[in-house]
Amino acid sequence: MKDQILQKIEGYRDYAVELQRGLTAIPAIAPSSGGEGEYDKAVWLEKELRKLKFDDIRWYNAPDPQAKNGIRPNIVARWRGQSPKKSFWVMSHLDVVPPGERKLWKTDPYVLHVEDGRLYGRGVEDNQQAVVASLLAARAMMECGYRPPVDLALMFVADEETGSDYGAIYLADHHPEIFGKEDMFLVPDGGESDGSMVEIAEKSLWWLKFTTRGKQCHASMPGLGRNAFKAASDLVTRLQGLYRKFPRKNPLYAPANSTFEPTKKEPNVPNINTIPGDDVFYLDCRVLPHYRLKDVEAEIKKLAKAVENKYGVKISFETAQRSEAAPPTPPDAEVVRLISAAIKEIHGVKAKPMGIGGGTVAAVFRRLGLPAVVSAKFDETAHQPNEYCILDNLIADAKVCALAAMKTSP
């Protein structure tokens, strides 16, 4: 049966392209990023799901007055297994990021372009490759008349790109009854070009917005003001001391150390000859679980106070996003073993259990005490202009998904 299902998946290449074509044509951008949300894409996807033989398809709608029809839809499609006591979940997300500068795109980001085995368009890799791969795995089982040992449950969520409050977090908070205590999760939302990565742990994440308030004046008379930009620049430099304050390394993670990087900078004054009274910048922190974010916060407050005293300014900071690291998935967990074995068989490489700095929705399930891994065969073109998905990678991901689900213990 295994070979029959894998052969079925191999024969779905045209089907995969058409699914990608339909998904790409429907922008699913969060309201906070200038879009209407995922509603239209969810409606289109449900029509495709109902063409198959799923035993159950349900919507779980998170209220959002800014989104189309006031909801952010999450869909669960279930193919029943031989035992109803456990589910092998494959979770993908419906939302995409905006295309960015259109002049950098060689083709229309919302019209699928196929060339040399690559599918180009916004969202094709992040995360439509996973959406389609999971459908291919389920369809192959259905057409072969095969029921896996446990339920194969496909979850298509909203809001992954802007925090998951209306997606995975909403489901965990408002519909925990859909998850069983023995369930496990595959999240194909990150990976390496050889498909070897099996992400089992993440760093804590903290995004901060710093606001420095001084006093505006003419640039030729700096003594009459307090230069907020100069003070903020000093603080940016001092914040690099966080690397020395929190130096521990763990080879499980890539990179192995905590990171503290200044990123976004907001405009201050529009002209050259005015000293700015206000200045705003942002810091992206990815902190190893060995450290607590409250200890990082204490050090940041100390550094900010020193700058305030030196320049006579006031510095405040607020959280844009903050998430303590979830408990890692044990390296010997069944889902890690299953995915690792499937990677070896399909990709011909040894799987590498590892931790990452970027946050994924796998953390939501780990906080519920459920084992989750992130793994896919990606070229890592997400969020870039001319994003592409390699069709061979998509087919291989579907095979990994099917193999793991077929070997899950009831």
C-alpha positions as CSV (number, residue, x, y, z in Angstrom):
1,M,0.0,0.0,0.0
2,K,2.9,2.4,0.8
3,D,4.3,2.2,-2.7
4,Q,0.8,2.6,-4.2
5,I,0.2,5.8,-2.2
6,L,3.6,7.2,-3.1
7,Q,3.0,6.5,-6.8
8,K,-0.4,8.3,-6.6
9,I,1.3,11.3,-5.1
10,E,3.9,11.3,-7.8
11,G,1.1,11.4,-10.4
12,Y,-0.5,14.5,-8.9
13,R,1.9,17.1,-10.3
14,D,-0.6,18.7,-12.6
15,Y,-3.2,18.7,-9.8
16,A,-0.6,20.4,-7.5
17,V,0.0,23.1,-10.0
18,E,-3.6,23.9,-10.4
19,L,-4.2,24.1,-6.7
20,Q,-1.3,26.5,-6.5
21,R,-2.7,28.5,-9.3
22,G,-6.0,28.9,-7.6
23,L,-4.6,29.7,-4.2
24,T,-2.1,32.2,-5.6
25,A,-4.8,34.2,-7.3
26,I,-6.5,35.0,-4.0
27,P,-4.5,37.4,-1.8
28,A,-5.0,36.5,1.8
29,I,-3.4,39.4,3.6
30,A,-4.1,40.4,7.2
31,P,-6.1,43.6,7.8
32,S,-3.1,44.9,9.8
33,S,-1.0,44.6,6.6
34,G,-3.6,46.3,4.4
35,G,-5.7,43.3,3.3
36,E,-9.1,41.8,4.0
37,G,-8.0,38.5,5.6
38,E,-8.4,34.9,4.5
39,Y,-12.1,34.6,3.9
40,D,-12.1,34.4,0.1
41,K,-9.2,31.9,0.1
42,A,-10.9,29.8,2.7
43,V,-14.1,29.6,0.6
44,W,-12.1,28.5,-2.5
45,L,-10.2,25.9,-0.5
46,E,-13.3,24.5,1.0
47,K,-14.7,23.8,-2.5
48,E,-11.5,21.9,-3.3
49,L,-11.7,20.0,0.0
50,R,-15.3,19.0,-0.7
51,K,-14.3,17.5,-4.1
52,L,-12.4,14.9,-2.1
53,K,-13.7,12.3,0.4
54,F,-13.0,13.9,3.8
55,D,-15.2,12.6,6.6
56,D,-15.5,16.0,8.2
57,I,-14.8,19.6,7.3
58,R,-15.4,22.4,9.8
59,W,-14.8,26.1,10.0
60,Y,-13.7,27.7,13.3
61,N,-14.1,31.4,12.8
62,A,-12.2,33.9,14.9
63,P,-14.1,37.3,15.2
64,D,-12.2,40.2,13.6
65,P,-14.3,43.3,12.7
66,Q,-11.6,44.5,10.4
67,A,-11.6,41.4,8.2
68,K,-14.0,40.5,5.4
69,N,-17.4,39.3,6.9
70,G,-15.9,40.0,10.3
71,I,-14.1,36.7,10.6
72,R,-10.7,35.1,10.3
73,P,-11.5,31.5,9.2
74,N,-9.7,28.4,10.3
75,I,-10.6,25.1,8.6
76,V,-10.1,21.5,9.9
77,A,-10.6,18.6,7.4
78,R,-10.4,15.1,8.8
79,W,-9.8,11.7,7.1
80,R,-10.8,9.1,9.7
81,G,-8.2,6.5,10.7
82,Q,-8.6,3.0,12.2
83,S,-8.5,4.5,15.7
84,P,-10.4,7.6,16.7
85,K,-8.3,8.2,19.8
86,K,-5.4,10.0,18.2
87,S,-4.7,12.4,15.3
88,F,-1.7,13.1,13.1
89,W,-2.1,16.8,12.4
90,V,-0.6,18.6,9.4
91,M,-1.0,22.4,9.9
92,S,-0.5,25.0,7.2
93,H,-1.6,28.6,7.0
94,L,-3.7,30.5,4.5
95,D,-2.4,34.0,4.9
96,V,0.5,35.5,3.0
97,V,2.5,38.7,3.3
98,P,2.2,41.6,0.9
99,P,4.3,41.3,-2.3
100,G,6.4,44.3,-1.4
101,E,8.0,46.4,-4.2
102,R,6.2,45.2,-7.3
103,K,9.0,46.5,-9.6
104,L,11.2,43.7,-8.1
105,W,8.9,41.0,-9.3
106,K,9.5,39.6,-12.8
107,T,5.9,38.4,-13.0
108,D,2.6,39.3,-11.4
109,P,2.8,38.0,-7.8
110,Y,-0.8,36.9,-7.9
111,V,-0.7,35.0,-11.2
112,L,1.1,31.7,-11.0
113,H,4.1,31.5,-13.3
114,V,5.6,28.0,-14.0
115,E,9.1,27.8,-15.4
116,D,11.7,25.0,-15.2
117,G,10.0,23.1,-12.4
118,R,9.5,26.2,-10.3
119,L,6.2,27.8,-9.4
120,Y,6.4,31.6,-8.9
121,G,4.0,33.7,-7.0
122,R,3.3,35.2,-3.6
123,G,2.6,32.5,-1.1
124,V,3.6,29.5,-3.2
125,E,6.3,28.4,-0.7
126,D,5.0,30.2,2.4
127,N,2.7,28.4,3.0
128,Q,0.8,27.0,0.0
129,Q,3.5,24.3,-0.6
130,A,2.3,22.9,2.7
131,V,-1.4,23.4,2.0
132,V,-1.1,21.5,-1.3
133,A,1.3,18.8,0.0
134,S,-1.1,17.9,2.8
135,L,-4.0,17.7,0.3
136,L,-2.0,15.4,-2.0
137,A,-1.2,13.0,0.9
138,A,-4.9,12.8,1.9
139,R,-6.1,12.4,-1.7
140,A,-3.7,9.5,-2.3
141,M,-5.0,7.7,0.8
142,M,-8.6,8.3,-0.2
143,E,-8.1,7.1,-3.8
144,C,-6.3,4.0,-2.6
145,G,-9.1,3.2,-0.1
146,Y,-6.6,3.4,2.7
147,R,-7.4,4.3,6.3
148,P,-4.3,5.3,8.4
149,P,-3.8,3.9,11.9
150,V,-5.0,7.2,13.3
151,D,-6.9,10.2,12.0
152,L,-5.2,12.4,9.4
153,A,-6.3,15.9,10.3
154,L,-5.5,18.8,8.1
155,M,-5.6,22.3,9.7
156,F,-5.6,25.4,7.6
157,V,-5.2,28.5,9.8
158,A,-5.4,32.2,9.6
159,D,-3.1,34.9,10.8
160,E,0.2,33.1,11.0
161,E,2.1,36.0,9.5
162,T,1.0,38.5,12.0
163,G,1.0,36.6,15.3
164,S,-1.6,33.8,15.1
165,D,-4.0,35.4,17.5
166,Y,-6.8,34.7,15.0
167,G,-5.4,31.3,14.0
168,A,-3.6,28.6,16.0
169,I,-3.7,30.6,19.2
170,Y,-7.5,31.1,18.8
171,L,-8.0,27.4,18.3
172,A,-5.9,26.5,21.3
173,D,-7.7,29.0,23.5
174,H,-11.3,28.6,22.3
175,H,-11.5,25.1,20.8
176,P,-9.0,22.9,22.8
177,E,-11.6,20.1,22.5
178,I,-10.5,19.3,19.0
179,F,-7.0,18.2,20.2
180,G,-6.5,14.8,21.9
181,K,-3.9,14.2,24.5
182,E,-2.0,11.8,22.3
183,D,-2.1,14.0,19.2
184,M,1.0,15.1,17.3
185,F,1.7,17.8,14.8
186,L,3.7,18.3,11.6
187,V,4.0,22.0,10.6
188,P,5.6,22.3,7.1
189,D,6.4,26.0,7.5
190,G,10.2,25.9,7.5
191,G,13.0,23.8,6.4
192,E,16.3,23.5,4.4
193,S,17.0,22.8,0.8
194,D,17.9,19.2,1.4
195,G,14.8,18.6,3.6
196,S,16.9,17.5,6.6
197,M,15.7,20.0,9.2
198,V,13.3,18.8,11.9
199,E,12.7,21.8,14.2
200,I,11.9,20.7,17.7
201,A,12.6,23.9,19.7
202,E,12.5,27.7,19.4
203,K,14.0,30.6,21.2
204,S,12.0,33.2,23.1
205,L,11.0,36.1,20.9
206,W,10.7,39.7,21.9
207,W,10.1,42.7,19.5
208,L,10.4,46.1,21.1
209,K,9.6,49.6,20.1
210,F,11.8,52.3,21.6
211,T,10.7,55.9,21.8
212,T,13.2,58.6,22.7
213,R,11.9,62.0,23.6
214,G,14.2,65.0,23.8
215,K,13.7,68.6,22.7
216,Q,13.6,69.9,19.1
217,C,15.7,72.8,18.1
218,H,17.7,74.3,15.2
219,A,20.7,72.2,14.2
220,S,23.0,75.2,14.4
221,M,22.2,75.7,18.1
222,P,22.3,72.1,19.5
223,G,22.7,73.4,23.1
224,L,19.1,74.6,23.0
225,G,17.7,71.1,22.5
226,R,18.2,67.5,23.4
227,N,18.9,65.4,20.4
228,A,16.6,62.3,20.5
229,F,18.3,60.7,17.5
230,K,21.8,61.0,19.0
231,A,20.6,59.5,22.3
232,A,18.7,56.7,20.5
233,S,21.8,56.0,18.4
234,D,23.9,55.7,21.6
235,L,21.3,53.3,23.0
236,V,21.4,51.2,19.9
237,T,25.1,50.8,20.3
238,R,24.8,50.0,24.0
239,L,22.1,47.3,23.3
240,Q,24.8,45.3,21.5
241,G,26.2,44.7,25.0
242,L,23.3,42.3,25.4
243,Y,25.4,39.8,23.4
244,R,28.0,39.9,26.1
245,K,25.5,39.9,29.0
246,F,23.8,36.8,27.6
247,P,26.6,34.9,25.9
248,R,25.5,31.3,26.3
249,K,25.5,29.0,23.2
250,N,23.6,25.9,22.4
251,P,24.5,24.0,19.3
252,L,20.9,22.7,18.9
253,Y,20.0,26.1,17.6
254,A,20.9,28.0,14.5
255,P,22.5,30.4,15.3
256,A,23.7,28.9,18.5
257,N,23.5,32.2,20.5
258,S,20.8,34.7,21.5
259,T,20.5,37.6,19.1
260,F,19.6,41.3,19.7
261,E,19.3,43.2,16.5
262,P,18.1,46.8,15.8
263,T,15.8,46.7,12.8
264,K,13.1,49.2,11.8
265,K,13.8,52.9,12.1
266,E,10.9,55.4,11.8
267,P,11.4,58.9,10.2
268,N,11.9,61.8,12.6
269,V,12.2,65.3,11.2
270,P,11.8,65.8,7.5
271,N,14.6,68.4,7.1
272,I,18.3,68.3,7.6
273,N,18.7,71.4,9.8
274,T,16.5,70.5,12.7
275,I,17.5,68.4,15.7
276,P,14.7,65.9,16.3
277,G,12.9,65.9,19.6
278,D,11.5,62.4,19.1
279,D,13.0,59.3,17.6
280,V,11.7,55.7,17.3
281,F,13.5,52.5,16.5
282,Y,12.8,48.7,17.0
283,L,14.8,45.8,18.4
284,D,14.3,42.1,17.5
285,C,15.4,39.7,20.3
286,R,15.7,36.0,19.9
287,V,16.7,34.6,23.3
288,L,17.8,31.0,24.2
289,P,15.5,29.3,26.6
290,H,18.3,29.2,29.2
291,Y,17.5,32.9,29.9
292,R,14.3,34.5,31.0
293,L,13.0,37.5,29.1
294,K,12.5,39.4,32.4
295,D,16.2,39.3,33.0
296,V,16.8,40.7,29.5
297,E,14.2,43.4,30.3
298,A,16.0,44.4,33.4
299,E,19.3,44.8,31.5
300,I,17.6,46.9,28.8
301,K,16.1,49.2,31.5
302,K,19.5,49.6,32.9
303,L,21.0,50.6,29.6
304,A,18.2,53.0,28.8
305,K,18.5,54.7,32.1
306,A,22.2,55.4,31.5
307,V,21.4,57.0,28.2
308,E,18.6,59.1,29.8
309,N,21.0,60.4,32.3
310,K,23.7,61.2,29.8
311,Y,21.5,63.1,27.3
312,G,18.6,64.4,29.4
313,V,16.0,62.5,27.4
314,K,13.2,60.2,28.3
315,I,13.2,56.7,26.8
316,S,10.2,54.3,26.8
317,F,9.8,51.0,25.2
318,E,6.8,48.9,24.5
319,T,6.3,45.3,23.3
320,A,5.2,44.7,19.7
321,Q,5.4,40.9,20.3
322,R,6.7,38.9,23.2
323,S,6.7,35.1,23.6
324,E,8.6,33.0,26.1
325,A,10.0,29.8,24.6
326,A,7.7,26.9,24.7
327,P,8.9,23.6,26.1
328,P,10.8,21.8,23.3
329,T,9.5,18.6,21.7
330,P,11.6,15.7,23.0
331,P,14.1,14.5,20.5
332,D,12.8,10.9,21.0
333,A,9.1,11.8,20.6
334,E,7.2,9.6,18.1
335,V,6.6,12.5,15.7
336,V,10.3,13.2,15.6
337,R,11.1,9.6,14.9
338,L,8.4,9.3,12.2
339,I,9.4,12.4,10.3
340,S,13.1,11.6,10.6
341,A,12.5,8.1,9.1
342,A,10.3,9.5,6.3
343,I,13.0,12.2,5.5
344,K,15.6,9.4,5.2
345,E,13.4,7.4,2.9
346,I,12.1,10.2,0.7
347,H,15.0,12.7,0.6
348,G,17.9,10.2,1.2
349,V,19.4,12.4,3.9
350,K,19.8,12.1,7.7
351,A,17.3,14.3,9.6
352,K,18.7,17.0,11.9
353,P,16.6,17.7,15.0
354,M,17.4,21.4,15.8
355,G,16.2,24.6,17.3
356,I,15.6,27.9,15.5
357,G,15.5,31.6,16.3
358,G,12.3,32.3,14.4
359,G,9.0,31.7,16.0
360,T,6.5,29.2,14.5
361,V,3.0,28.1,15.4
362,A,4.4,24.8,16.6
363,A,5.0,26.6,19.9
364,V,1.3,26.9,20.3
365,F,0.9,23.2,20.4
366,R,4.0,22.6,22.5
367,R,2.5,24.8,25.2
368,L,-0.5,22.5,25.2
369,G,1.9,19.6,26.0
370,L,1.6,18.2,22.5
371,P,4.6,17.2,20.4
372,A,5.1,19.3,17.2
373,V,7.9,19.5,14.6
374,V,8.5,21.9,11.8
375,S,9.9,20.4,8.7
376,A,9.7,20.8,4.9
377,K,11.9,20.9,1.9
378,F,12.2,24.6,1.2
379,D,14.5,26.9,-0.8
380,E,13.6,29.6,1.7
381,T,12.2,32.2,-0.7
382,A,9.4,33.2,1.7
383,H,8.7,37.0,1.8
384,Q,11.1,37.6,-1.0
385,P,10.2,39.1,-4.4
386,N,9.8,36.3,-7.0
387,E,9.0,33.8,-4.3
388,Y,9.0,30.3,-5.8
389,C,8.1,26.7,-4.9
390,I,10.0,23.8,-6.4
391,L,7.4,21.3,-7.6
392,D,9.7,18.4,-6.7
393,N,9.9,19.7,-3.2
394,L,6.2,19.9,-2.9
395,I,5.7,16.3,-4.1
396,A,8.4,15.1,-1.7
397,D,6.8,16.9,1.3
398,A,3.5,15.2,0.5
399,K,5.3,11.8,0.5
400,V,6.9,12.6,3.9
401,C,3.6,13.5,5.3
402,A,1.9,10.4,4.0
403,L,4.6,8.1,5.2
404,A,4.6,9.5,8.7
405,A,0.8,9.3,9.0
406,M,0.8,5.7,7.8
407,K,3.3,4.6,10.4
408,T,1.8,6.5,13.4
409,S,1.0,4.1,16.3
410,P,-2.7,4.0,17.2
